[in-house]
Amino acid sequence: TTCIYSFFLFLPVGICKGFLSKRGLEKFVDVSCNFFESQELGRILTVEEPQQKNTDLTDSPSKVAPKGSVQHLPALEGEQPEDSKGKGPVEAFPVQVDLTTNPQGETLDVSFLFLGPMKEQLVVLPFPKEEQRSVKCPAAAKVADPPVLPP
């Protein structure tokens, strides 16, 4: 049989971009992602071992619950209206979320990111069902923008 020495190497990896929009009092997050194939796919180890039936679905890589993060990035200088300055979140750090499959989206409370008693919520929509994968890895960033690039 073929043994994958670490299925974590084969979990989907991609770059996502999105934006926040408002409809009345509701806020929506729209995200699009490009997923990339792992470069480790060519290095699968083959080991001879007795056939075993594995009925434990928790070890299956396809059954791992998708997770992600939402990060509110600061507006670029000049893009923020005068009356909204100072109303944004205190810090731009990611909020860890379980990705939803609900087509209507899931409400995410992000009030703790903001100063004041106002309740802030976002609607996180599901990723598209059809994954768009590329066999190439993304190139290095043309512009090193710390709020956008991972640490």
N, C-alpha and C positions, 0 to 999 in steps of 0.2 A: 504494500500500500504506500501511498505518498503521505508523508508527514510534513506539515507546515510547522516549522520550528517556532514561529511566533505569529499568530494570526493578526496581531496588532500592526504588523508591517503592511497588511493588506486591507486595512480599513480605508474607506474612501477619504481622500484628501483633496481639498479644493480651495479655491479663492472665491469668496462671495462678496457682492457689493449690494447695497440697498439704500433705500431712502425712506424717510418718515413723511407721511402725508396726513392731512386733517380733513375730516368730513364732519362739519358741525362741531360737536364736542368730542367726537371719537378720533383717535389717532391710529393710523395703520402703518405697518412696516412692510415694504415691498422689497424682496430679496431675489437676486438671481445668482446662480453659482455655476462655476466651471469646475468639474472634478477631473483629477488626474490619476492615471494608473501608477501604481507603485513601481519603482525601479527594481525592487527586490523580487518581482515575479519570476525572473529568470533563475533565481537561486533557491528553488524549492528542493529540499533534501528528499531523496527517496531511500526508504529503509524497509527491509524485508521483515515483516512481523506477522503473527497469526491474525486471521480475520477476526474482528470483534464487532459485535453489534453495540453501538452506542445509543442508548435510549435517552441519555441526559441531554436535553436541548439547551441547557444553560451554557454548555461549552461550545456550542455552534457559533461561528463568527457571523452567520447570517441572522442570528436571533439577538444580537447585541442591540440594545435600545439606542437609537441615535441621540446624540447629545450635541450641544453647540453653545454658543454664547452670543449675546447681543451687546453691542457697545455703542453708546451714544457718543459720537465724535463732536468736538467743538466746531462751531461754524467757522469758516475761513473769514479772515478780516475783510470787512467791506460787504459781506453777505448777510450780516445780521442787522435787522431793522433797529433804529435807535431806541424805540420803546420796549424792545425785548431784551436789551442788554442787561445782564445780571440776573436773568430769570432762568438761565440754563442750569444744568446739573453742576454740583460742586466739583466733581472730578469725572474724567472720562475713563471709566474702567469697565471691563466686561461683566455682564450679568450672566451667570451660567443657567441654561435652560435645557429641559428635555424637549426635543423637537416634536412637534405635533403632527398628527396625520389628519386632524379634524379640518375639513375644507373651509370651515368658517373661521378657523384660527383660534388661538387661545389668548386670553387676557393675561398680561404680565404687569404686576404692580411694580413700578420703579420709583415710587414716592421717596424712598430712602436716598435716592441720588440727588434730590433737590432740597433746597432750604425752604422753610416755611410749611404751613399746615396744608397746603394744596395737595390733593391726591392726583398723582400722575400715573396713567396706565397706557400701555401699548398693546396692540393686537398683533401677535406673532403668527404669521401665516405659514402653512406647511411648505416644505421644499417641493419642487415639481416631482411627480412620480417617475418620470423618465429621466434617468441620469444621463448627462452629456459628458462623456469622458474623452480625454485625449491621451495618446500614448506619450506625449512630450511633457516634460516638467516646465513650469513657468520660468521665464528668464529672470535675471536679477532686475530689481526695480530701477526704472530710469531716474526717478526722483526719490531720494530717501526721505520719506515723510513719516516721522516718528509716531503720530497718532494712528496711521494706517497700517504700518508694517508691524508684524509680531516682534516681541522682544528677542 
